[in-house]
Amino acid sequence: MAVRKVAITLPEELFEIVERAKAVEHRTRSEVIQEALRTHFGEAIYVPTGEEQRMLVAALDEAMQDPGRSRDWGQVRAQLHAEL
């Protein structure tokens, strides 16, 4: 993905909102502003379905209990795609 740098000027109150979000969410200023722009302009933001979340939690629980049984990411991804 091509990236371009831009300089913007924000009112103090918007700057403080971005800084708080940055600190709370442990993200960069750029990430916070990019998400705000995507949300404003209606670009879809990926939100996993309840089933995808369940599968991820189950896989993480399994990996924590027995790290030696962890599955290859390619296999997990193929299974997710097959079930969609």
ZIVENZI-V794409 format. One record per run of one state. SS is the DSSP state (H for helix, E for strand, - for the rest). FROM is the first residue (numbers start at 1). TO is the last residue. Records with the same first field share a line. If there is no record, write none. Layout:
SS=FROM-TO + FROM-TO
This chain:
-=1-11 + 26-28 + 42-49 + 66-66 + 70-72 + 84-84
H=12-25 + 29-41 + 50-65 + 67-69 + 73-83
